């Protein structure tokens, strides 16, 4: 019962854009095309969404 509620909460959080920030991201890497290595990309552990990490640590 608890896992069902937790999975629905994870789905809702990813749906509104709050990806697995507190748990951490998977596959954090720099962009190959960026010579200064400022662009960070990561993958959400919960939903698998891949996006860019901004300066505040949020995935978008």
trRosetta pair geometry for C-beta under 8 A, 3 or more apart (Angstrom, degrees):
i j d omega theta_ij theta_ji phi_ij phi_ji
1 4 5.9 -53 -153 30 30 112
1 5 6.8 26 152 -13 63 105
2 5 5.9 -57 -154 38 35 109
2 6 6.1 33 151 -19 68 109
3 6 5.5 -54 -142 40 33 112
3 7 6.1 35 157 -21 67 104
4 7 5.9 -52 -146 35 28 109
4 8 6.5 26 154 -15 61 107
5 8 5.8 -57 -150 39 31 110
5 9 6.3 33 151 -21 65 107
6 9 5.5 -53 -147 36 32 114
6 10 6.4 35 153 -20 65 103
7 10 5.6 -49 -147 35 33 112
7 11 6.4 36 153 -19 64 104
8 11 5.6 -51 -147 36 33 114
8 12 6.3 34 153 -19 65 105
9 12 5.7 -53 -146 37 31 111
9 13 6.3 32 155 -20 65 106
10 13 5.8 -54 -145 36 30 111
10 14 6.4 25 158 -14 64 106
10 20 7.8 12 -146 -81 102 92
10 46 4.6 -153 -178 -152 116 135
10 47 7.7 177 151 -50 96 86
11 14 6.1 -59 -149 40 28 106
11 15 6.2 33 152 -26 64 110
11 46 7.8 -153 -70 158 42 120
11 47 7.5 111 -117 -85 54 109
12 15 5.4 -55 -147 33 31 117
12 16 6.6 13 161 -5 66 106
13 16 6.4 -65 -148 44 28 97
13 18 4.2 -76 -172 80 87 103
13 19 7.3 147 132 -90 96 20
13 46 7.4 33 78 84 110 170
14 17 7.6 56 -171 -72 31 13
14 18 7.1 -94 -72 69 29 56
14 19 5.7 56 -114 -103 77 65
14 20 7.9 -3 -80 -35 99 75
14 44 6.4 118 -119 155 113 158
14 46 5.4 -150 -58 98 129 124
14 47 4.1 123 -159 -30 159 140
14 49 6.8 162 -162 -6 111 129
17 60 7.2 18 -160 -106 113 80
18 21 6.8 -79 -173 5 71 115
19 25 7.5 44 124 -96 121 96
19 44 3.9 -101 -164 -108 123 124
19 46 6.7 -168 -159 38 69 111
19 47 6.9 -101 -125 29 94 110
19 49 6.2 -115 -105 59 135 123
19 51 8.0 171 -18 37 159 122
19 59 4.5 -39 44 57 140 133
20 23 4.3 -49 -178 51 101 113
20 24 6.7 -26 132 61 103 33
20 25 6.5 143 82 -87 97 55
20 44 5.0 131 14 -161 99 78
20 45 4.3 -63 60 39 171 94
20 46 4.8 156 -55 -13 113 100
21 24 7.9 38 -179 -74 23 20
21 25 7.7 0 -106 -49 43 91
21 57 6.6 100 -150 134 111 100
21 58 6.7 -29 -95 -113 136 57
21 59 6.9 -156 -76 0 89 99
23 45 5.8 -96 106 46 130 142
23 46 7.7 112 42 -43 147 98
24 45 6.9 54 83 -25 67 135
25 28 5.5 97 92 -65 114 98
25 42 3.6 21 153 170 148 136
25 43 6.2 135 -179 60 92 43
25 44 6.5 -56 -126 -93 84 37
25 45 6.8 -160 -134 -29 33 88
25 53 7.3 -122 -5 -75 166 126
25 59 6.6 140 -94 -70 133 132
26 42 6.9 132 64 -175 41 84
26 43 4.6 -43 74 74 93 101
26 44 7.6 -3 24 93 93 9
26 45 5.3 117 -24 -81 106 78
27 41 7.9 -32 122 113 91 85
27 42 6.3 146 83 -147 67 54
27 43 4.6 32 49 13 115 115
27 50 7.8 -35 86 -116 129 104
28 40 6.3 -4 -168 -174 92 108
28 41 7.4 165 -147 85 46 44
28 42 4.6 -8 -97 -97 71 101
28 53 7.4 5 -133 -16 101 145
29 40 7.4 155 82 -153 27 64
29 41 5.8 -23 66 62 76 90
29 42 7.6 150 18 -82 60 55
30 34 6.7 -114 171 62 93 116
30 37 4.5 -12 -159 -149 148 88
30 39 6.6 105 -161 78 65 65
30 40 6.2 -44 -97 -99 56 59
30 41 7.6 124 -131 17 10 82
31 34 4.1 75 77 3 112 109
31 37 7.6 180 50 -126 69 47
31 39 3.9 7 0 84 126 121
31 40 7.8 -114 -20 -72 81 17
31 41 6.3 94 -67 -17 79 113
34 37 5.9 138 106 -82 105 25
34 38 5.8 -120 169 40 140 72
34 39 4.4 161 -35 20 158 109
39 52 6.3 -55 -164 -137 91 114
40 52 6.8 113 79 -161 55 66
40 53 4.3 -34 93 49 110 112
41 50 6.6 29 174 179 106 92
41 51 6.9 -154 -146 117 78 21
41 52 5.6 -48 -98 -99 71 55
41 53 7.0 -174 -99 -1 17 84
42 50 7.3 -163 101 -142 32 63
42 51 7.2 -21 61 65 67 58
42 53 5.4 48 5 -45 116 114
42 59 6.0 -95 71 -105 109 116
43 48 6.4 -17 -176 -155 106 43
43 49 7.0 165 -153 82 59 38
43 50 4.8 -25 -98 -94 81 79
44 47 5.0 9 98 47 132 80
44 48 6.3 -47 69 8 87 11
44 49 4.5 28 15 47 124 85
44 50 7.7 -131 7 -67 75 36
44 51 7.9 25 -29 20 98 99
44 59 6.2 168 -68 104 95 167
49 59 7.1 122 102 140 112 131
51 59 5.0 110 71 176 113 86
51 60 5.4 -143 153 95 140 23
52 59 7.4 151 77 -150 32 57
52 60 6.2 -32 66 68 80 71
53 57 6.3 -13 -172 -143 109 35
53 58 7.0 153 -150 74 63 31
53 59 5.8 -34 -93 -92 69 62
54 57 7.3 -54 71 13 66 17
54 58 5.3 -6 38 57 106 85
54 60 6.2 23 -28 18 111 116
